[in-house]
Amino acid sequence: MTVLPTTAGGYRWRWLIVAVMLTAEIMDLFDATIVNVAGPALEQSLGSTPIGLQWVIGGYALSLGAGLILGGRLGDRFGRRRMFLVGLAGFTFVSVLCAASPTIEVLIALRLVQGFAAAMLLPQGFGLLRENLSGRELGTAFGIFGPVFGLGGIVGPIIGGSLIQADIAGLGWRAVFLVNLPIGLAAFVIAYRIIPKRPGDRAITIDLGGALIVAVASALLVLPLNYGQSEGWPAWTWLSLAGSILGFGLFVLQQRRLTQRGGVPLVEPGLFRKAAYTVGLGGIMLFFAGLVGTQLILTLFLQIGERFSAGEAGLGNLPLAIGSLVGGAISGAFLADKIGRAVLQFGPLVQLAGAVLLWWELGFTGTFSIWQIVPGLVLSGIGSGAVIAALFTIILGAVDDNETGSASGVLTAVQSIGGSVGVAVFGSVFFTAVTAGSAAEAYRTTLVIQSGLLVAFIALSFFYPKKGRAEVGEREAGSV
């Protein structure tokens, strides 16, 4: 039995554990978007095509989303500390391999592995925080995480652009992966020393069949969305999409049968009998597909259309980040508590107004300046920040207390897969449209798609719970 060093207030190193968990989450958030600005550099260095860039970005999110639920179960069985350290070591090591990639195909494969390593790492954070903090301290920890999550994914391109622009030691785009090495090593050493050793429950069985079904269904969803536009939507793309729908349906059925036989499912099957929660999954898919997709398109527009450098394109995301911070602060501080799910209608309406304003701003001819689109970007950021701060808490209001862990894991997985879908759809539309016209018109086309997704999200929001849960998981406070 491990004796834990304690003080009158609890475990001595509990706030250092919070810092380590936050570091791991930031590494994931940055890596999900930090390569958004690397398109021209990857094309020049590795001969990447537009589809290759979409896989480098979206492949990470795809394998992360497909593996998150499995990662959580592995933590339950083998111990969260052990799986956290395994995931962190794997993530850091594969980051170095990504930096050394000789071809775009190798980089894509390694990004898939990196996303899976993150799926082993991230689900352990919430459990580790619960094991070492309680009550008001736990709420304080989530209060710290929320604003960081809200900005993390948007700040990624800014940091990535700065690293590529600096061209440290001639590394170029490779530096965006190598930055994980010192951070990951430091986090691993600290985590190894301070996280208490607690055994997992070896009685828990791992449903590898269910995990495989989710992975295959996710791949069948994203594959045609990446290639369909350029290939002219042949029959195989439609068959793949149909297979994806059947795959997710099979997963739900398999989880129910496993539960009936007395097995341990990856997901509590009762969740899918709750209409508000199930509709919420669809809403999260739509929202994050539009959000992540348009974040990528902003960077592509600035680099391909307006010939911004990687550093300048990264800074072009700053108005969006500022708007997101403002919207998240307003929503998290008081708006979500006062109006409940109405914030999920208010936020998208503001975001929709931002998309319309941005569409209008892009119609101006003449010399382009980033200031031309700043108002639309800020308004879009405010709307998205308001939604992000409240979305998970409100949807989790539809589930029972004993289902919260499983429910939040599925929400996070759907969020990640939705981001991968957004990269595939918006990237394909942009690259196709830009060959037939200007980058500004291609950007405007994607804004129309985003507007449609926001309208659909607003329609679904009327079926969500009216109020959210008082306490939520680690990424639910506002992840991008």
C-alpha positions as CSV (number, residue, x, y, z in Angstrom):
1,M,0.0,0.0,0.0
2,T,1.4,3.4,-1.0
3,V,1.6,6.0,1.7
4,L,0.7,9.4,0.3
5,P,2.4,12.6,1.6
6,T,-0.3,14.7,3.0
7,T,-0.9,18.1,4.5
8,A,-3.8,19.4,6.6
9,G,-5.5,20.2,3.3
10,G,-4.9,16.9,1.5
11,Y,-2.4,15.3,-0.7
12,R,0.7,17.6,-0.9
13,W,1.3,17.6,-4.6
14,R,-2.4,17.8,-5.7
15,W,-2.0,21.2,-7.5
16,L,1.1,20.1,-9.2
17,I,-1.0,17.2,-10.5
18,V,-3.4,19.7,-11.9
19,A,-0.6,21.5,-13.6
20,V,0.6,18.2,-15.2
21,M,-2.9,17.3,-16.4
22,L,-3.3,20.8,-17.8
23,T,0.1,20.4,-19.7
24,A,-1.0,17.2,-21.2
25,E,-4.3,18.7,-22.4
26,I,-2.6,21.7,-23.8
27,M,-0.2,19.5,-25.8
28,D,-3.2,17.7,-27.3
29,L,-5.0,21.0,-28.1
30,F,-2.0,22.5,-29.7
31,D,-1.2,19.4,-31.8
32,A,-4.8,19.2,-33.1
33,T,-4.4,22.6,-34.8
34,I,-0.7,23.6,-34.7
35,V,-0.1,22.1,-38.2
36,N,-2.9,24.2,-39.7
37,V,-0.4,26.7,-40.9
38,A,2.1,24.1,-42.3
39,G,0.3,23.5,-45.6
40,P,2.8,25.4,-47.9
41,A,5.8,24.2,-45.9
42,L,4.6,20.5,-46.2
43,E,4.0,21.0,-49.9
44,Q,7.5,22.4,-50.4
45,S,9.3,19.9,-48.2
46,L,7.4,16.6,-48.7
47,G,5.4,17.3,-51.8
48,S,2.1,17.1,-49.9
49,T,-1.2,17.4,-51.8
50,P,-4.3,19.1,-50.4
51,I,-5.7,15.7,-49.4
52,G,-2.4,14.9,-47.7
53,L,-2.7,18.1,-45.6
54,Q,-6.3,17.1,-44.7
55,W,-5.1,13.7,-43.4
56,V,-2.2,15.2,-41.5
57,I,-4.7,17.5,-39.6
58,G,-7.9,15.4,-39.6
59,G,-6.2,12.0,-39.1
60,Y,-5.0,13.0,-35.7
61,A,-8.5,14.0,-34.6
62,L,-10.0,10.8,-36.2
63,S,-7.7,8.3,-34.3
64,L,-8.1,10.4,-31.1
65,G,-11.9,10.3,-31.2
66,A,-12.0,6.6,-32.2
67,G,-9.7,5.6,-29.3
68,L,-10.9,7.8,-26.4
69,I,-13.5,5.5,-25.0
70,L,-11.1,2.5,-25.2
71,G,-8.4,4.7,-23.4
72,G,-10.8,5.4,-20.6
73,R,-11.6,1.7,-20.1
74,L,-7.9,0.8,-20.1
75,G,-7.3,3.3,-17.3
76,D,-10.1,1.6,-15.3
77,R,-8.4,-1.8,-15.7
78,F,-4.7,-1.1,-15.5
79,G,-4.7,2.1,-13.4
80,R,-5.0,5.7,-14.5
81,R,-1.4,6.6,-13.5
82,R,0.1,3.8,-15.5
83,M,-2.0,4.6,-18.6
84,F,-1.3,8.3,-18.3
85,L,2.4,7.7,-18.3
86,V,2.2,5.2,-21.2
87,G,0.1,7.7,-23.2
88,L,2.4,10.6,-22.4
89,A,5.6,8.7,-23.3
90,G,4.0,7.4,-26.5
91,F,2.7,10.8,-27.5
92,T,6.1,12.5,-26.9
93,F,8.1,9.7,-28.7
94,V,5.8,9.8,-31.8
95,S,6.0,13.6,-31.9
96,V,9.7,13.2,-32.4
97,L,9.1,10.6,-35.2
98,C,6.7,13.0,-36.8
99,A,9.4,15.7,-36.9
100,A,11.7,13.2,-38.7
101,S,9.1,12.1,-41.3
102,P,10.8,11.6,-44.7
103,T,7.5,11.5,-46.7
104,I,4.0,12.8,-46.4
105,E,2.7,9.2,-46.2
106,V,4.9,8.4,-43.2
107,L,3.8,11.7,-41.5
108,I,0.1,10.8,-42.0
109,A,0.6,7.3,-40.5
110,L,2.5,8.7,-37.5
111,R,-0.2,11.3,-36.9
112,L,-2.7,8.5,-36.7
113,V,-0.5,6.8,-34.1
114,Q,0.0,10.1,-32.3
115,G,-3.8,10.6,-32.0
116,F,-4.2,7.1,-30.6
117,A,-1.5,7.8,-28.0
118,A,-3.4,10.9,-27.0
119,A,-6.5,8.8,-26.7
120,M,-4.7,6.7,-24.1
121,L,-3.4,9.8,-22.3
122,L,-6.3,12.2,-22.1
123,P,-9.1,10.1,-20.5
124,Q,-7.0,9.5,-17.4
125,G,-6.9,13.2,-16.4
126,F,-10.4,13.5,-15.0
127,G,-10.1,10.4,-12.9
128,L,-6.7,11.5,-11.6
129,L,-8.1,14.8,-10.6
130,R,-11.1,13.2,-8.9
131,E,-8.7,10.9,-7.0
132,N,-6.6,13.7,-5.6
133,L,-9.0,16.7,-5.3
134,S,-12.6,17.0,-4.0
135,G,-15.3,19.5,-3.5
136,R,-14.5,23.1,-4.0
137,E,-10.9,22.3,-5.1
138,L,-12.2,20.2,-7.9
139,G,-14.4,23.0,-9.1
140,T,-11.5,25.4,-8.9
141,A,-9.4,23.0,-11.1
142,F,-12.1,22.9,-13.7
143,G,-12.4,26.7,-13.5
144,I,-8.7,26.9,-14.5
145,F,-9.1,24.4,-17.3
146,G,-12.1,26.0,-19.0
147,P,-10.5,29.2,-20.3
148,V,-7.4,27.4,-21.3
149,F,-9.4,24.9,-23.4
150,G,-11.4,27.7,-25.0
151,L,-8.2,29.3,-26.3
152,G,-5.9,26.3,-26.7
153,G,-7.1,25.1,-30.1
154,I,-7.2,28.5,-31.6
155,V,-3.8,29.6,-30.2
156,G,-2.3,26.5,-31.8
157,P,-2.0,28.0,-35.3
158,I,-0.4,31.2,-33.8
159,I,2.3,29.2,-32.1
160,G,2.7,26.9,-35.1
161,G,3.1,29.9,-37.5
162,S,5.6,31.5,-35.2
163,L,7.8,28.3,-35.1
164,I,7.7,27.8,-38.8
165,Q,8.4,31.5,-39.4
166,A,11.4,31.4,-37.0
167,D,12.8,28.4,-38.8
168,I,14.8,27.4,-35.8
169,A,18.0,25.6,-36.9
170,G,16.5,25.2,-40.3
171,L,13.8,22.8,-38.9
172,G,10.9,24.7,-40.5
173,W,7.6,22.8,-39.9
174,R,9.4,20.0,-38.0
175,A,9.7,22.3,-35.0
176,V,6.0,22.2,-34.4
177,F,6.4,18.6,-33.4
178,L,9.7,18.8,-31.6
179,V,8.3,21.4,-29.2
180,N,6.6,18.5,-27.6
181,L,9.9,16.8,-26.6
182,P,11.0,19.1,-23.7
183,I,7.4,19.6,-22.5
184,G,6.6,15.9,-22.7
185,L,9.8,14.8,-20.9
186,A,9.3,17.3,-18.1
187,A,5.7,16.4,-17.6
188,F,6.6,12.7,-17.6
189,V,9.3,13.0,-15.0
190,I,7.1,15.2,-12.7
191,A,4.1,12.9,-13.2
192,Y,6.1,9.8,-12.4
193,R,7.3,11.3,-9.2
194,I,4.1,12.9,-7.8
195,I,1.1,10.9,-9.1
196,P,0.1,8.3,-6.4
197,K,0.2,4.7,-7.4
198,R,-3.3,3.2,-7.3
199,P,-4.2,-0.2,-8.8
200,G,-6.7,-0.6,-11.5
201,D,-9.6,-3.1,-11.4
202,R,-8.3,-6.2,-13.2
203,A,-11.9,-7.6,-13.0
204,I,-12.9,-5.2,-15.7
205,T,-12.7,-6.7,-19.2
206,I,-11.8,-4.7,-22.3
207,D,-14.3,-4.8,-25.1
208,L,-11.8,-4.8,-28.0
209,G,-14.6,-5.8,-30.5
210,G,-16.6,-2.7,-29.7
211,A,-13.4,-0.5,-30.0
212,L,-12.7,-2.0,-33.4
213,I,-16.2,-1.4,-34.6
214,V,-16.0,2.3,-33.6
215,A,-12.6,2.7,-35.3
216,V,-13.8,1.1,-38.6
217,A,-17.0,3.1,-38.6
218,S,-15.1,6.3,-38.0
219,A,-12.7,5.6,-40.8
220,L,-15.6,4.8,-43.2
221,L,-17.1,8.2,-42.4
222,V,-14.0,10.3,-42.9
223,L,-12.4,8.5,-45.9
224,P,-15.0,9.4,-48.5
225,L,-15.3,12.9,-47.1
226,N,-11.6,13.4,-47.9
227,Y,-11.6,11.9,-51.3
228,G,-15.2,12.2,-52.5
229,Q,-15.0,15.8,-53.9
230,S,-11.8,15.3,-55.9
231,E,-12.9,11.8,-57.1
232,G,-16.3,13.0,-58.3
233,W,-18.2,11.0,-55.6
234,P,-18.0,7.5,-57.1
235,A,-20.1,4.6,-55.8
236,W,-17.6,3.5,-53.2
237,T,-17.8,6.8,-51.4
238,W,-21.5,6.4,-50.9
239,L,-21.1,2.8,-49.9
240,S,-18.5,3.9,-47.3
241,L,-20.8,6.5,-45.8
242,A,-23.6,3.9,-45.6
243,G,-21.2,1.4,-44.0
244,S,-20.3,4.0,-41.4
245,I,-23.9,4.6,-40.4
246,L,-24.4,0.8,-40.2
247,G,-21.2,0.5,-38.2
248,F,-22.2,3.0,-35.5
249,G,-25.7,1.3,-35.3
250,L,-23.9,-2.1,-34.9
251,F,-21.8,-0.6,-32.1
252,V,-25.0,0.4,-30.1
253,L,-26.5,-3.0,-30.7
254,Q,-23.3,-4.8,-29.7
255,Q,-23.0,-2.8,-26.5
256,R,-26.6,-3.7,-25.5
257,R,-26.0,-7.4,-26.1
258,L,-22.7,-7.3,-24.2
259,T,-24.5,-5.7,-21.2
260,Q,-27.3,-8.3,-21.3
261,R,-24.7,-11.1,-21.2
262,G,-23.2,-9.5,-18.0
263,G,-20.1,-8.0,-19.8
264,V,-18.6,-4.6,-19.3
265,P,-19.4,-2.3,-22.3
266,L,-17.3,0.6,-23.5
267,V,-20.4,2.8,-23.3
268,E,-23.4,2.5,-21.1
269,P,-26.1,1.5,-23.6
270,G,-28.8,3.2,-21.7
271,L,-27.4,6.6,-22.8
272,F,-28.7,6.0,-26.3
273,R,-32.2,5.7,-25.0
274,K,-32.1,9.3,-23.7
275,A,-33.4,11.4,-26.6
276,A,-31.9,14.7,-25.4
277,Y,-28.4,13.1,-25.1
278,T,-28.6,11.4,-28.4
279,V,-29.7,14.6,-30.2
280,G,-26.9,16.3,-28.3
281,L,-24.3,14.0,-29.9
282,G,-25.6,15.1,-33.3
283,G,-25.4,18.7,-32.3
284,I,-21.8,18.4,-31.1
285,M,-20.9,16.7,-34.4
286,L,-22.4,19.6,-36.4
287,F,-21.0,22.3,-34.3
288,F,-17.4,21.1,-34.1
289,A,-17.3,20.1,-37.8
290,G,-18.2,23.7,-38.7
291,L,-15.9,25.3,-36.0
292,V,-12.7,23.2,-36.7
293,G,-13.4,23.3,-40.5
294,T,-13.6,27.1,-40.7
295,Q,-10.6,27.6,-38.5
296,L,-8.6,25.6,-41.0
297,I,-10.0,27.5,-44.0
298,L,-9.1,30.9,-42.4
299,T,-5.5,29.8,-42.3
300,L,-5.6,28.4,-45.9
301,F,-7.2,31.5,-47.2
302,L,-4.5,33.8,-45.7
303,Q,-1.6,31.6,-46.9
304,I,-2.9,30.4,-50.3
305,G,-5.1,33.4,-51.2
306,E,-3.3,36.3,-49.7
307,R,0.3,34.9,-49.6
308,F,0.7,35.4,-45.9
309,S,3.7,33.8,-44.3
310,A,3.1,31.0,-41.7
311,G,3.7,33.5,-38.9
312,E,1.4,36.1,-40.3
313,A,-1.3,33.5,-41.0
314,G,-1.0,32.3,-37.4
315,L,-1.5,35.8,-36.1
316,G,-4.5,36.1,-38.3
317,N,-6.2,33.7,-35.9
318,L,-5.8,36.2,-33.0
319,P,-9.1,38.0,-33.5
320,L,-10.9,34.7,-33.4
321,A,-9.0,33.8,-30.2
322,I,-9.9,37.1,-28.5
323,G,-13.5,36.8,-29.5
324,S,-13.6,33.2,-28.2
325,L,-12.1,34.3,-24.9
326,V,-14.7,37.1,-24.5
327,G,-17.7,34.8,-25.4
328,G,-16.5,32.0,-23.1
329,A,-16.0,34.4,-20.2
330,I,-19.5,35.9,-20.6
331,S,-21.1,32.5,-21.0
332,G,-19.2,30.8,-18.3
333,A,-19.4,33.6,-15.7
334,F,-23.2,34.1,-15.7
335,L,-25.0,33.8,-19.0
336,A,-25.3,30.0,-19.1
337,D,-26.5,29.9,-15.5
338,K,-29.1,32.5,-16.1
339,I,-30.6,31.3,-19.4
340,G,-29.6,27.7,-19.6
341,R,-29.8,26.0,-23.0
342,A,-30.9,29.4,-24.6
343,V,-27.1,30.2,-24.6
344,L,-26.8,27.4,-27.2
345,Q,-29.2,29.4,-29.4
346,F,-27.8,32.8,-28.6
347,G,-24.2,31.8,-29.3
348,P,-24.8,30.2,-32.7
349,L,-26.9,33.3,-33.7
350,V,-23.9,35.5,-32.9
351,Q,-21.6,33.1,-34.7
352,L,-24.0,33.1,-37.7
353,A,-24.0,36.9,-37.7
354,G,-20.2,36.8,-37.7
355,A,-20.2,34.4,-40.7
356,V,-22.6,36.6,-42.6
357,L,-20.4,39.7,-41.8
358,L,-17.3,37.8,-42.8
359,W,-18.9,36.7,-46.1
360,W,-19.7,40.4,-46.8
361,E,-16.2,41.6,-45.9
362,L,-14.6,39.0,-48.2
363,G,-16.6,40.5,-51.1
364,F,-14.6,43.7,-51.2
365,T,-12.1,44.0,-54.1
366,G,-8.8,45.7,-54.0
367,T,-5.8,45.3,-51.7
368,F,-6.5,42.9,-48.9
369,S,-5.8,43.8,-45.3
370,I,-6.3,41.5,-42.3
371,W,-8.2,44.4,-40.7
372,Q,-10.8,43.9,-43.4
373,I,-12.1,40.7,-41.8
374,V,-11.3,41.4,-38.1
375,P,-14.9,42.4,-37.1
376,G,-16.4,39.2,-38.6
377,L,-13.8,37.0,-37.0
378,V,-14.2,38.6,-33.5
379,L,-18.0,38.2,-33.8
380,S,-17.7,34.6,-34.8
381,G,-15.3,34.0,-31.9
382,I,-17.7,35.5,-29.4
383,G,-20.5,33.2,-30.6
384,S,-18.4,30.1,-30.6
385,G,-16.9,30.8,-27.2
386,A,-20.3,31.2,-25.7
387,V,-21.3,27.8,-27.0
388,I,-18.1,26.0,-26.0
389,A,-18.3,27.2,-22.4
390,A,-21.8,25.6,-21.9
391,L,-22.3,22.9,-24.5
392,F,-21.1,19.8,-22.6
393,T,-22.5,20.8,-19.3
394,I,-26.0,21.3,-20.7
395,I,-26.0,18.0,-22.8
396,L,-24.8,16.1,-19.7
397,G,-27.9,17.4,-17.9
398,A,-29.7,14.6,-19.7
399,V,-27.9,11.7,-18.1
400,D,-27.9,10.2,-14.6
401,D,-25.1,10.6,-12.1
402,N,-23.8,7.1,-12.6
403,E,-23.6,7.7,-16.4
404,T,-21.7,10.9,-16.4
405,G,-18.3,9.4,-17.0
406,S,-19.3,7.3,-19.9
407,A,-21.5,10.1,-21.3
408,S,-18.7,12.7,-21.2
409,G,-16.3,10.2,-22.8
410,V,-18.6,9.7,-25.8
411,L,-19.2,13.5,-26.1
412,T,-15.5,14.1,-26.3
413,A,-15.0,11.3,-28.8
414,V,-17.8,12.7,-31.0
415,Q,-16.3,16.2,-30.7
416,S,-13.0,14.9,-32.0
417,I,-14.5,12.9,-34.9
418,G,-16.6,15.9,-35.7
419,G,-13.5,18.0,-36.0
420,S,-12.0,15.4,-38.4
421,V,-15.2,15.5,-40.5
422,G,-15.0,19.3,-40.6
423,V,-11.4,19.2,-41.9
424,A,-12.3,16.7,-44.6
425,V,-15.5,18.5,-45.8
426,F,-14.4,22.1,-45.5
427,G,-10.9,21.3,-46.9
428,S,-12.3,19.5,-49.9
429,V,-14.8,22.2,-50.7
430,F,-12.2,25.0,-50.3
431,F,-9.5,23.3,-52.5
432,T,-12.1,22.4,-55.2
433,A,-13.6,25.9,-55.2
434,V,-10.2,27.7,-55.2
435,T,-9.2,26.0,-58.5
436,A,-12.3,27.5,-60.1
437,G,-12.1,31.0,-58.6
438,S,-10.4,33.1,-56.0
439,A,-9.5,32.0,-52.5
440,A,-11.9,34.7,-51.2
441,E,-14.8,33.1,-53.1
442,A,-13.8,29.7,-51.9
443,Y,-13.8,30.9,-48.3
444,R,-17.2,32.4,-48.8
445,T,-18.5,29.1,-50.1
446,T,-17.4,27.4,-46.9
447,L,-19.0,30.1,-44.8
448,V,-22.3,29.2,-46.4
449,I,-21.8,25.6,-45.4
450,Q,-21.0,26.6,-41.9
451,S,-24.1,28.7,-41.7
452,G,-26.2,25.7,-42.7
453,L,-24.6,23.7,-39.9
454,L,-25.3,26.4,-37.4
455,V,-29.0,26.6,-38.4
456,A,-29.2,22.8,-38.0
457,F,-27.5,23.1,-34.6
458,I,-29.9,25.8,-33.4
459,A,-32.9,23.6,-34.4
460,L,-31.5,20.6,-32.5
461,S,-30.8,22.8,-29.4
462,F,-34.5,23.0,-28.6
463,F,-34.4,19.3,-27.6
464,Y,-31.5,19.7,-25.2
465,P,-32.0,19.8,-21.4
466,K,-33.0,23.2,-20.2
467,K,-30.2,23.3,-17.6
468,G,-26.8,21.8,-17.4
469,R,-25.0,19.7,-14.7
470,A,-23.3,21.5,-11.8
471,E,-20.1,19.5,-12.3
472,V,-18.6,18.1,-15.5
473,G,-15.5,16.4,-16.8
474,E,-12.1,17.8,-17.6
475,R,-12.5,18.7,-21.3
476,E,-16.2,19.6,-21.0
477,A,-15.6,23.0,-19.6
478,G,-14.7,24.2,-23.0
479,S,-12.6,22.1,-25.4
480,V,-12.0,22.9,-29.1
